[in-house]
Amino acid sequence: MVQDHPTVLVAVRGTELRNAVVQSLRQDGYLVLEAAGTSDALYLARTHSRPIQVMLIDVSMKDELKPAVKPYRPHTKILLLAEHSEECPQEVVTPETVLGKIREFFKP
């Protein structure tokens, strides 16, 4: 279980994957902000009152979202998520693999 409840903003367009990742992160003790699109994610990044340690964003949103968020959240780490990798199309993204990547950000 994660201590101090770090905040993760999850901005993933695919509903099924987003819901599974959000549930997995919450079960592991993270405070999760959930966005289905770029405008929702940007709104949450601008208005959330606590620090956001990690943003997990859909690779399809990166060009629009990353530069827009940086002025508001310069210290937030960004992890890109692609449901299917072009380099390795058989590689499946699961909530467990995402959770493992998020945990790596908080290792001492």
Secondary structure in CASP SS format (residue, H / E / C, confidence):
PFRMAT SS
TARGET T0000
AUTHOR 0000-0000-0000
METHOD secondary structure of the structure
MODEL  1
M C 1.00
V C 1.00
Q C 1.00
D C 1.00
H C 1.00
P C 1.00
T E 1.00
V E 1.00
L E 1.00
V E 1.00
A E 1.00
V C 1.00
R C 1.00
G C 1.00
T H 1.00
E H 1.00
L H 1.00
R H 1.00
N H 1.00
A H 1.00
V H 1.00
V H 1.00
Q H 1.00
S H 1.00
L H 1.00
R H 1.00
Q H 1.00
D C 1.00
G C 1.00
Y C 1.00
L E 1.00
V E 1.00
L E 1.00
E E 1.00
A E 1.00
A C 1.00
G C 1.00
T H 1.00
S H 1.00
D H 1.00
A H 1.00
L H 1.00
Y H 1.00
L H 1.00
A H 1.00
R H 1.00
T H 1.00
H C 1.00
S C 1.00
R C 1.00
P C 1.00
I C 1.00
Q C 1.00
V E 1.00
M E 1.00
L E 1.00
I E 1.00
D E 1.00
V H 1.00
S H 1.00
M H 1.00
K H 1.00
D H 1.00
E H 1.00
L H 1.00
K H 1.00
P H 1.00
A H 1.00
V H 1.00
K C 1.00
P C 1.00
Y C 1.00
R C 1.00
P C 1.00
H C 1.00
T C 1.00
K E 1.00
I E 1.00
L E 1.00
L E 1.00
L E 1.00
A C 1.00
E C 1.00
H C 1.00
S C 1.00
E C 1.00
E C 1.00
C C 1.00
P C 1.00
Q C 1.00
E C 1.00
V C 1.00
V C 1.00
T C 1.00
P H 1.00
E H 1.00
T H 1.00
V H 1.00
L H 1.00
G H 1.00
K H 1.00
I H 1.00
R H 1.00
E H 1.00
F H 1.00
F C 1.00
K C 1.00
P C 1.00
END
